[in-house]
Amino acid sequence: MQTHKASATNTGAAKPPAAPGALQFTVFTSTVPDRLTKVLSLAADGSMAKESAANMMRGTAQRATVQGLQALADVLERLTAAQAVSWGVCDRAQAAIVPERDVQGLPDAISRTRRHFAYPAGPGVLMLDHDGTPEGDLNADAFRQRLIDACPVLADAPMLWRPSCSAGVRAPDGRELSALTRHRLYIPVRDASCIPEAGRALMQLLWAAGLGWFEVGRAGQALERTIIDGSVWQPERLDFCAPPVLLHGLQRPQAAPRIFGDPLALFDLALIPRDADTHKQAQALKKTQRANLAGQCAAQRERWAQQQAPALAKRRGIPLEKARDVLQRASAQRVLMGDFVLTSELGKPVAVGDILDRPDRWHNAQFADPLDPDSDTRVAVVNLKSGRRPYLYTHRHGGMRFELLRQSARIQVGRGMRVATTDAVLSVLQERGELFDYGEGAVAYVSDGKARTVTPDWLTDHMGRVCEFFSVRSRRKVDGDDTTEECPEDAPLSVARAILAKHGERGFKKLVAVVTAPTLRMDGTILDRPGHDEQSGLLYYSEHPSPPRVPQSPSVQDALQALRFLWKPLAQFPLVDAVAHGVVLHGLLSAALRASLPTAPGVGFDAPAAGSGKTLLARCIGILATGSEPSILPPADTDEETRKRLFAVLREGQRVVLWDNVREPLGSASLDAFLTASTFADRVLGSSETVTLPNRALFIATGNNLRMTSDTCRRVLTARIDAQSETPYARDFSFDPAQMVQADRLAYVVAALTIVRAYIAAGRPKMASGRTASFEQWDDLVRQPICWLAQQVTMAQDASLPELADPMEAARRAFEQDPETTKLRAMLEAWHATAGDRQTTVGEMIRRGDTDAHVAMAMDDIAGQSGKINSRMFGRWIERMQGRIVDGKRFVRIGHRAGLLHWAVYATRATSPAADRPTMPADVAQNVATF
């Protein structure tokens, strides 16, 4: 590997850039305080004294770009003591930085939060920070080699090396005060938006290579470590990389930056391996090391709690034993109770209970680490409006999440107290707001962004976690007097069953679905604030500190730009025509809106050959809907299995049903009901109880030359993919569309909603005729906006936009290709050609088949058996098809004459508003019977 000293004389010796691009980052200049970097001086005993870097409260942020590592090194070396950088990019070229609480009063100012800082989707910098190992110090070359050993692709990565701020310091007499063993490596990357994911992958590789370990924290927590710091990849995080302030003649003679490799090249983070075997190996090593440290952690937790408890008890006015319990829960369970005290951004103590009482004041507020507080009082953030239980997330020690809880309620149990105990527990559960009435008869909780139904055992366990149950018992003292004492009790299962049995009387909020991204309500209004929405019954669950907002009144140009952005991941799929584009856009918009729509057509992807990209495209839509990979299932073989499988999907809280590689014609009574019903019911396995659940799942199916039964044709809209290749599976995408959607999912959801809001802002013009039966709300919020957008695309004449057509055109095509439709068309034509509009019987038509080849062929496809026509099968088939119009003709049941059922084929009036009424001769109209 070629190595450069970072100086101007070496720049000309660099190779021609392999992939030039300006590196983007942000430079901060602090005004409060006026210094950010460390101050290093000589202590009285001749050792080095450090004054830590300060935490920036106010100042400015300015976007910066440089071309290559040499220019980056020059910028970093010129930083002043009041400056630092972040490797995320500010959303403004220049901005004033103030605390979050002051932003509202200063319209031109922003806070240093993820709302305003993000890694660029382009060239940027990955920073790797090394702070030592338990086995001894590493010099720069050894550190870099360890990284390459764990991740060999890094051997070709260009890197800028700089020592940590306090490393490599010497006294005026030449004595070494700090070794050159703390390092930072800066890697220029092609796509900086991949940095967090790449960092996690690199951590797994280091663990798998034996370069990870755990340390026992001061509060007894097991702290994960590797040779790089895994907590530095937040786009808003400050890198205090300015040179230190050196006093008393201190020097850093070996601190000059070094460059490895091509200074102008960019590294592709996609080259860092991500495989299941590495993950399993890393997890196994972590599990083993945690087990080995368990005893040490427990002992340290006890010591820490004993040391901290007196101060907490005095501050909060609580018993010493309770203070120890609060501290033990914080360390062992990562639960911060109401009496736990945090250190705010301003260095002030704040109790968790006070934070929970004032969510508008403390939501998104920043704090010091709860277990290991130091001068960095912005390392943790509180989220009180995620839609679920409030929590604090600290970026210290690789990232930890702490639940925020009020003190547990104390509830007495005993003989004859079941009703009172049930009411008391129900009151606690109502106040906590963590459980919801879900459908008819079910109770649900939310986990990982999914609504999951509650069982009696689960509810009993939950009750034991949120309530302290006790009984009062009498006993006789030694002196003979009677006394009472409180004894702890387990949560009673009978109370859990009683609560679940109180259908309609629990007082929980109604839940229809859980969404993890903004959406629109059924009336088109915007839902982009996390929490439960009483109007729609939706719970918007978001752990994003500043969830994105949906524009209220976007313009036509905004809609076109949103379509252009939304289509980027899908641009390389060989969709055959505008109808296929329209169906895919239906999938994207329905994915963003499905939770609000009572019903929506499914999405089908078919192709002439395997490997065309059907499943990949389906996965993209599934990821857009939920933010995670959809579960891929094979189709069910029977209608009963279909019903059970669909009901199980709803019970598990899945919002996407993906049936892959459908071979038989798709359709069954249960599937058809699932697609056109806002609720779905079935018997709970192992029980006689029938439960009805809300149905807000998007159905997706894939198959080669996918076909559907006649009743399913209008319920699943199909887009065809045709790579026009003998080996479509050998095609190479220049990017992974699914990863692209996953990495920026919220932005894609907002783009989809922007299209719909632009249509609404345009006055909701009626663009497509009719209103799709069973899918009326979907027609209003998905089909009509697509047809409106198709017109705007045509007018824009922009080649970068996909041509669009009405997605319901796919249903018409499916009807034409439906085997039953094909049989009906042939039979109607043959019958009408032979009998005209005269009434006749099935038997007579079978006899005519003896002399009419067209009639015989049409009947044979329907009811042929062993070279003969089964009259009963043929008659029942006509009964099923009566009234269905194909090419302007349909069967009409005339009635019985002489004990025989007569039929006729009549043409419909094409121009009549009631086109489904048959045209029949007046002399037979009186014989038509309705059965």
N, C-alpha and C positions, 0 to 999 in steps of 0.2 A: 504493500500500500504506500503510495506516495505521500510524503509528509511535507508540509510547508510551514515555515515560520510566518506568522500573520504580520507581514510588513509589506510596504508598497513595492519593494524590490522583487518580491516573489510573484506578484500578480501577473506579470507578463509571462512567466514561465508556465502558467496554468494551461491545461488542455482546452480546446474549444468546448464550449458548454454543450452538454448532451441534451439538456432540456431547460433552456433559460427561462427565468421567471422572477419577478420582483418579490422578495420575501416581505410579508406584511405582518405588522405587529403594532403595539401602542406604547408610546412613551408618556409617563406620568411625571408631572412636576408638582411637588407638594408645597403648599403654603402653610398648612397647619397639620403637623409641625413643619419646621423649616429644614429638617434633616431626616432622611430615610435610611441612609447607609450606616454601617457600624463605625464607631470611633475606637481605634486601637491605640493604647498608650503603654508606657512602662510603669509598672507598679513599684512600690517602695522596695519590695523584696527582689526586684530584678525580673520578675515574670511579666507576662503580657496581660494587661487589663482590657476587657471588652465592655463597650457600652452598646447594647443591642440596637439593632435597627428599629426605627419607630414605625408606628402604624399610621398610615396616611388617612387623614380625616377630610381635608379640603385641598383643592388644587386644580390642576387642569390635566386633560388627556388629549393627546394629539396622535393621529394615525401616522405611521411611518412606513416607508418602503425602501428597501436597499436591494442592490443587485449582487448577490453572492455573499460568501462567508467573509471575505476580506472587508467588504464594506460594512457588514454586520459587526465585525470585531472593532472596526474604527468607531462606530457609533457607541458601542458598549463601553469602550475605553474612555470616551469623552463625556460620559454621563457625570453629572454633578452630584454632590452629596444629597441634594434634594430630589433626585430623580430615581426612578425605577421603571421597569417595563412589564407589560403583560403580553403573552404570546397569542392572546385573542385580540380581535380587532374591534375597535369602537364603532358604533353605528353612525357616528358623526365624525367629520374630519377633525374637528376640535370641539371640546366641550369643557365646561366647568364641572368639577366633581365635588359633590356634597354628600352628607349622610342621607340615607333613604328618607328619614323623617322630615327633611327639609326640602325635598324635591318639589312638593306641591306649591310651596311659596316662591319658588324660583323657576320660572318657565324655561329659562335657557340652560338650566343645570340638570345633570343626571347623577345617578348613583353608580357606584362601581359594583354592579350586579349583572347577572346573566341576561337581564332584560336588555342591556345595552352592549354587551360584549359577547362575541362568538368567534370560534375558530373559522377562518375564511375557507370557502370552498375553492381553494386555489393554493398557490405557494405560501408556505408559512414555516414555522420553526417548532420542532419537537425538542424540548429541553429534558435532559436526563441529569438528575442530581444524585451525587454519591457522598454519603456521610460516614463511611467506614464499614467494617465487618467485625464480627466477634473473633475472627481468626487472625486479625492483624491488619495493618495498614496496606493500602495499595497505591502505587504511584500511577501516574496517568496512563502509561502504556499497559500496565497490568490490569487496570480497571477496564480499559477498552478491550483488551484481549478476553477478559472474562465475559463481556457482553457478546463478543463474536463467537466464543465457544458455545454459548447458550443459543444464540441466534445467528447462524453463519452468514445470512444475507447481509448483515450489518458490516461485513468486511468491505463491501463495495459502497457503503454509505459515506458521503462526505460529512465531515464533522469539524466543528470548531471547539477546541478545548480551552477552558479558562479555569483558574483555580477558584475555589470558594473564597468568600470575602476575607476570612481570617486565616487562610492557609498560606504557608510559605513566608512567614514574617520573621525578620531577623532584627536583633538589637543593634545599636550603633557600633558595638564592638565586634559584630559578626556572629554572635551567638544565635543559634536557631531557637526561636520562641514558639513556633508552630510549624510542624512538618507540612510538606506539600502533598497531603494525602486526602484532601477533600476537593472534589472536582465537579465541574459541570461540563456536559457535552451538549452542543447545539447542532441538531441535524436539520438541514433544509429539506423540506418534504414537498411533494407535488400537490397533495391535497390535505391541507391542515385540518379539515373537518373530520378526518379519520383519526386524529390524534388520541382522543380518549379511548376508543376501541383498540387502537394499536398498542397503547400503553398497557391496557389490561392483558392483551395477548402476550406482550413482552414479559409481564410479571409472571404469567403462567409458565412461559419457557424458562425463566430463571429458577422458579421453584422446581420444575421438572429436572433441571440441570444440577440441583443440589445447592443452589445459591440463594435459598430463602431460609428464614428462621423466625422464631418468635422470641420476644422479650417480655418479661413480666413488668407491667406498668405500675406506676405508683399506687393506683387504686386496685391492683390485682387483675387488671385486664390483660389478656394475651394479645400482644401487639405484633401484627404481622410486619415482617421486614424482608427486604432483599437488598442487593447491592445498589439498587436505585430506589429513590423515594417514590412510592406509588400514589402520593396524595397531591401532586403538583399540577395535574392536567385539567385545571379549570381555566377557562378562557379569561376570566376576570382576575385571576390570582396574580399578585405582584411577585416578580422576580427581582430581588434586591441585588442586582448585578453591577451596580456602580462600584468603582474602586473605593476602598475604605478610606476614612480620614486617618492619617498616620501622624501621631504626635511623638514628641521626645526623640526625634531622629530615627524612628523605626523605618525599615525598608522591606520591600518585597522584590528581591533581585531576580527571582525566577518566575515571575507572574505573567510574563509576556504570553499572549495567546498563541496557540498552535493550530494549524489547519491540517487535517488528514484528507487526502483525496482531492478531487476536482472542486475548487472553490465555487464554481458556477453551476454545478450539477444539482439535480433535485432527486431525492430518494422517494421511491414508491412504497408507501406504507402497506399496500396490499401484498407485498412480498413477505411480510412477517407471517410465519405459519400460524394457522388457527385450526387445530384438529382435536377431535374428541379424546384420542389416546393421551395427548399431552395434558389435557385438562384433567383426565382421570388420574394420571400419575401425580400431577401437582396436588390434587385434592387428597390423595392417599397420604402423601408426605405431610401435608398440613394436619390431617387428622391424627397421624401418629405423633407429631410434635406437640399438638395441643394436649393429647392424652398424657404425654410425658411431663408436661408443665402444670397439669391440673392441680396437683398438691401444692406447688409453690404459689400458684395464683390464689388458691383458697386462703392460704396462710397470710398472704400479703393483703388480700381483701379485708380480712379480719383486723389486721394491724391498722390499715388505713381507716376503717370505720371507727375503730376505737380512738384513734387520734383526732378525727374530724368531728366526732359526735358531740363532744362538750360544746364546741363553738356553735354548731348548728342548733343544739337544744336551747342554748341561751338566746340566739338570734330569733328563733321562731317561737320561743316560749312553750316548748313541748318536752315531754319526758325524755330522759337520756336513752332509754330503751327504744323508744319510737324513732329518735334521731338515728340510732344505729341501724334500725330496720330500713329507713329511707335511704341511707348510704349504701347498705348491702344490696338493695334492689337496683340502685343506679349502677353499681359495678357488676353484679352477677347477672342481672336480667336486662340491663339497659332500659330501665323504666325510671323516669324521673317523676316522683310523686309531688303533690302540691307544696310540700314544705321544703323541697330541694331548692337550693339557692344558686342561681346562675349569675355570671358576671356579664353585664351588658357591654355594648360597643363603647360606651362612655366610661366603662370601668365601675359602674354602679351595681350593687347587688339587687337582684330581682328574684322573687320567689316564683316557682312554676305556677302556683295557684293564682297569683296576680296576673301572670301572662295569660292564663286560660280565661280569666275574668274580663280581659280587655283585648279581644282578638283584633279589633280594628287598629289598636295602637301597636301591637306586637307582631302581627303577621309579617313575615319576611324580615324581621329584625335580626341583627347579627349579634353573636355572643362569643365569649371565649369557650374553649373546650370544657365540657362539664366536669370531666374527671381530671384533666391535666391543664388547668388554666394558666396562662402566662401572659406576656405582653400583647400577643395577637388576639385581640378581642373581636375579630371579625371572621374567625375560622369556622364558626358554626352559624347555622341559620334556622329559624323557627318557621314551620309551615303549619298554620292554624286553619287553613281553608282548602285543604286538599280534597275534601269530600269524604274523608274518613277520619280516623283518630288523629289528633294533633301529634306532631313529632318534631324533634330537633335532629338535624343532620350536621355532623362535624366532619370536616375534611382532614382533621388531624389523624395520624396513624393509619393512613390508607382509606379512611372514611368509615364512620359508624353512625348508626341511626338509633335514636333514643325515643321511646314513647313517652308522651306527656300525659299524666293521669292525676286526677283528683284523689283524695284519700278514699279508700274503700268504705262503702256503707256497711254498718253493723246491723244484722237482722237476727232476731230471736226465732228459734224453732222450738217446737215442743208439741206434746199431745194436745189435740184440739185447736191447734194454731195454724192449720194448713191454709185456710182461706186468708187469714191475716198475713201469713208469710208470703203467699202468692201475690197478694196485692202490694206488699212492700217491695218484693223483687221486681214486679212489673213496673212499679214507679221508678225504681233505679234504672231499669233498662230503657224506659221511655226518656228519662232525662239524659242518658248517655247518647241516645240516638244512633247506636251502632247496628240495630236490628230493624228490619223492614217487613211490612206485610207485602208478600210477593205472590201475585195471582190470587187464586181462591183457595184458602186453607194453608198456604205455605208461609214460612218465615225464612228470610234470607239475611245473610251477612255478606259483606264485601271483602274479598281477599284477592290481591293481585289484579285489581281492576275487573273482577268478575263477581256476579251475584251467585252465591252458593246457598242451597237450601239447608236448613238447620234440622238436625236430628235431636231426639231427646238426650242422647249421651253428649253430643256436642254442647247443647244448651246447659246441661248440668255442669260441665267443665267450665264453661264461660261464666256461669253464675258464681262458681267458686273463685274465679279470678277477680271479679268485680265487687263481690260482697264478702264480708266476714260473718259467717254463721256461728251462732253460739246458743247454748241452752243454759237454763238456770236450774241448778240442782241443790237440793237441801242435804245437809249433813250435820251430824251431831259432834260438837267439839268435845274435848277431853273433860271439860268441866260440866258436861251434860247439857249445855245450851245448844239450841238449833241455830244454824246459820245457813246462808245460801252462797253459792259461788258460780261464776260463769265458766262454762267449759266449751272449748272450740268444737264445732261440728262440721261434717262434710255437707256440701250443697245437696239438698234433697232431690232425687230424681223425680219424685211425685210432683213437685212444684214445677219442674221443667215440663212434664207431660201436661199438667193443668194449663200452663201458659200456651203451649202449642195447640191445645184443644179449644181455646177461646177464639174461635173464628169470628172476625169482625169486631172483637171486643178488646183487642190488645192495645189499641191506641198508638200503634207504630205508624210511621210515615209509609205511604204507599210507594212501592218501587216497581217501575216498569222495566227499566234496563239501566246498566252502568255504561257510561262512555268515558273514554280516557283522552278525549280531544274535544275541542269545541264542536258544536253542532247547531242545527236550527230546530226550533219547535215545529209542530205540525202546521202552525199558522204562518211560518216563515220568519218569525222573530228569532233573534240571535240568543243562543245560550253559550256563553263563553266565560262564565264565572264559576269556579269549582264549588261544589256543594250540591245538596239536594234541591231540585227545582220542583216545587209543589205543583205548579201549573201542568207540567208535562209528566211528572212522576219519574224523571230521569235523575240519576246521580252522576254528576260530572266529577270524576276522580282524577286528580292531577298532582304529581309530586314536583312538577316544574315550579320553581319559585315565582316566576312571572309568566303565566300561560299566555299564549298569543291571543290577540283579539281579531275578530272578524270585521271587515269594513262594513259600515252600515249602508252606504249608498254608493257602491262602486260603479264606475262608468263602463261603457261598452269596451273601451280600450283596456280597462282593468280586467274585464272578463277575458278578453283575447290574450292578454299577458298571462293570466292565470291558466288558461288552457295550454299555452305554450310551455309554461313551467310544469304543469301536470303531466304533459305528454312526453317530457324528456326521458323518463325511465322506460317508456314503451315504444320509443321511436324505431327500434330495430326489430320489432315483431312484425312479420309479414302478413298483416291483416289484409283481407282480399279487397275490401271496398268500403264505401262510406257507411253502409249499414253495419258492417263489422266494427267500424270506428264508433258509431253511435251506441252499439251494444257495450263496448268497452267503457265508454264514457258513462253509460248507465251504471255499470259496475262500480266505477270510481265515485260517482255522486251518491249512489245508493249506499256504498260503504260508509260514506261520511254522514248519511242521513238515516240509515236503517233503524236506529233506535227510536226515532220519532215517528216512523211510518208504521201504521198498523199492519200493512202488508206491502210486499214488493215482489216483482217477478224475480226469479232466479237468473243466474248468468251461466251460460254454457259456452265452452270452447271446444271446437272440433277441428280436425285437420285430417288430411288424407293419409298421414303416416306418423308413426311414433317419433318422438324427439323434435317435434316442430316448435315446442315452447308453450304448449297448452297449460301444463301444470305450473310453470314459472310465472306465466301471466296471472293465473288464478292465485298464486301465492302473493303476488304484488297487491292484488285487490284485498286479499285477506289481511295482509299486514297493514294496509291503509285503514281497514275497518277497526282493528284491535291494537295495533302496535306490536304484535308478536306473530310468529309463524303460525298459520292455521294448522290444526290437526288434519292430516290427510287420511281419509277413510275409503275403503273399497265399498262399492254399492251393496246394499242388502239384497238377498235372494228372494225373500218373500215379503208380502205386505205386512205381516205381523212383525217380522224382524225390522222392517223399515220403521214402523211405528215406535217400537221399543228404542231403536237407535236414535231417532229424532228426539224422543222425549228425554233420553239420557243426555243428549247434547244440551238441552235447555236446563236440565237439573244441574249440570256442571258449570253453567254460566257461560257456555261458549256462544260467541256472537257470529261465528262463521261455520257453515257446514260445507266441507269440500269433499265431494265424491270424485275419486280419480279413476280414470280408465274404465268408464262405463262401456260395457259391450252389448248388452241387450237393450232393446228400446227402453228409454227412461220413462218411468211413470208407474204410479200405483195409486190406489184410493187414499192411502195415508199420506203419501208425498203430495198429492194434489190438495188435500185438506191442509197440510202444513203450509203450503205456499199461499193459500188464500184465507188463512185464519189468523187473527191477531192473538189468539190464545191456543194452547194445545194441551190436551188432557190425556192422561193414561194412569193405570194403576201402578203404585209404587211397588217395586220388586220386593217380594217377601211380605207383603201387606195386602189387606183387602181395601185399603184406602185409595181413592182416586183423587189426584191432585191436578188442578188446572194452572198452568204457568203462562206468563206472558211470552209471546213469540216475537222476538225482535232479531232473529238470526237471518243472515244473508246466505242463501243457498247458491253454491257454485258446483258445476259438474264439468268434467272433461272426458273426452273420448275420441277415438279415431272414427271419423264419419258418424258422429253422434246423431242418434235418432231418438225421437220421443213418441209416446203414445198420443192419441188425438187429444185427450183431455189435458195433457201436460204441455202441448205445443205452445199455448198462449201463456203458460205459467213460467216457462224458462226460455229466455231470449238467447239465441246462439250467435256467436261470432266465429267466423271461420278463419283459420290460419293456414296459409299454404306457402311453404318455403320454395316450392317448385324445384325440389332437389331430391335425388335418389337417397341421399344420406343427410337429411336435415339435422340429425343429431350431431354431425361433425362441424356444424357452424360454430363460429367463435364470436361471442359478444365482446365488445371492447370494454364493457363494464358489467357488473352484476346488477340487473334492475331491482331485484329484491333487496339487496343491500342498500341500494340508492334510496329506495322508499323508506326502509327502516331507519336509515341515518337521519333523514329529514322529514319524518312522517308528519309532524305537526304542521310544517309548512305546506305539505301536499294537501292535508285536510283543509287548511285555510284556503288554499287555491280552489279546491272543489266548492267550498261554501261561497267563495267570492263569485263564482259563476252564477250560482242560484240567487244570491243577493242582487247581482247586477240585473238579472231577469226581473226580480221583484221591483227594483228601483225603476226599471223601464216601464212599469205599469202592468206587469203580468199579461202581456199580449197572448191571445189564443192563437197558437201557431199550428198545432196538429188537430185534425178533426176528431170529434168524439171525446169521450172520457173513459179510459180503459176500465171495464167492469172488473170488480174485485180489487182493483188497484187505483182507486180514485185519487187518494192523497199522493201516491207515487206519481201519477199522471201530472198532478199540479206542480210538484216540486222537483221532478226529475225529467220526465218526458218532455213537458212543455219547454223548460229551460234549454234542453238539448236541441230541440227543433228551432227555438229562437236563436241559439248560438250558431246553429248550422247556417242560418241566413246571414249572420254577422260575419262568419268566416268566408262565405261566398263573396260578400261585398268587400271584404278586406283584401282579397286576392293576394294572400301572403302564403308563399310556398312552405313556410315553416310550420303552418297550422294544418292539422289533419282535416280532410274533407269529412263532413258529418251528414247523417241522414236519420230519419225517425227510427228509433230502435224497435218499435212495434212492427216495422216491416219484416223483421226477423221472424215474428210469429206467423205472418202470412206465408213466408217461405217454408217455415216448418210444417204448416198445414199441407202445403203442396207436396212435400216430401214424405208426409206421414203415410205409412203403409195402408192404414184404414181409409185415409182420404183417397189414396190411389185406387183402392178396391171400390169405394163408393162411386168415384167418378166413372170408372169403367162400367159398373152395374147400372148407374143411372142412364148413361149414354146408350148401352145395349137395350135396356128395358124400353126407353123412350123411342129408340129407333124401331123396335119391334111392335110395341103396343100403342105408341103415341101417348095421348092423355086418357086413354080408355082404362077403366078399372078392370083388374084381373086378379087372379089368385096366384099364390106361390106355386101350387101344383101345375097350373096351366103354364106358367113361365118355365118350369122345369121341362114340361113336354115340348115347349117351343125350342128348348135347347137342343133337342134331338136333331133339328133341321137348321138351326141358326148357330154358326160357329162362334160368333161374337158373344152371344148370350151364354153359350156353353162355357167359354173361356172365363167370362166374368164370374159365373156362378162357381166354377171349379176352384178359383182362387179363394172363394169365401167358404164353401161348404163341401168341397170335393173329398170323397172318401172311397178309396179302392175303385176308382173309375166311375163312381156314381155320385149324384148330388144328394146329400142328406137334407131332406125337406125340412125336418124340425130345426136343424142348425141354421139353414138358410132363412127360415121364417123368423127365428129369434134375432138373427143378425139384422134383418130389415127393421124389426121392432126397435132395436137399439139405434139404428141410423135414422129413423123417421124424423122429419122436420129439419134435418141438417142440410143446408144449401151448399151445393158444389156446382160451379159453372152455371149458376142460375136455375138449377133443378133440385128437386127434393122429393122424397117419398111422403105420401099423405095416406093416412089410414082412412078408408072409406067406411068400413063397418062390415057386419055379417049379412050375407045373403045365402039363403038355403043352407045355413050352417057353416058356410065357408067365409073366412076373412078375406076381404077384397082390398087391394092396394092400387094406387095410381101414382104416376110421376107427373108432376106439374111444374111448369116454368114460373118463375117469379117475375114481377114487374120491376125491372132494373131501376126505373126512375121513381118508383113509389117510395114515399117516406116510410111506409110499412112494407119494406121489400120482402119481409119474411112471409107475407100472406100469399098463398098459392093462387095461380090463375087456373080456374077449372070451369068446365062447361056448366051452364045453368041447369041442364037436365040432370046432372048428378050432384050438384052442390047440396041439394036437400038430403042426400043420402050420407053426407059426411058426418061421422060421429066422433065425438071427443071421448077418449077413454083414458 
